[in-house]
Each structure stands twice: as C-alpha cells, then as structure tokens.
C-alpha cells in the first residue's frame, strides 16, 4: 500500500512540474511586422504583400484582404468612410481530400 501511495505522490509531483515548465517557457510576445507610414503620406493601403497579418497562399499566389486609409491628416483621427477593409473569398485546394471537400473558400 505504501508503494502505491509513493508512486501516486511521485506522479502528482512530476505532473505539476511538467505543467509548470511549458507555461514558464512560453513566449508571450508576438510581432507582425508591416511597413512604416509617415505623417506626410496622404493615404495608404495594406495588403498581403506589405503586411504579414493578412492571408496569402504562397503556392497559388492568392490573397484575400486589403485595408485602405483614404486620407490621412496627421492628427491620428479618421473621418467617416476613410478606413475601408475588403475581404474577398478565395477558392483554395486542400492537399487532402476530406470526404469531397478538397476545394473550399477562404
């Protein structure tokens, strides 16, 4: 009976340390880089070629998102309709055939 108790205590201690190690070793930082726009710019467009946060398929050269700021006054304020986000569904092909769902839209 003592052996079972010792084994259970050892397993509990090992599981506590196993859970604590990955959480302390986790990287809490996430960086997505994009272009730098200056105050003198009158408008800007972010898409998959200049902003890594947007979806882009390297194999099929497809993208689906654009973010456009039509006017930029430099005072960190946008008027109505100055900021537009466009997303267009793109048909992609999966490398796996999931019961007939090898083609789907993103």
Protein Blocks (a to p, Z undefined) as FASTA:
>chain_A
ZZmmmmmmmmmmmmmmmmmmmmmmpcfbdcdddddddfklmbdcddfklockbccdfklo
pafbdcddfbdghlopacehkaccdddddddddfbdeehiabccZZ
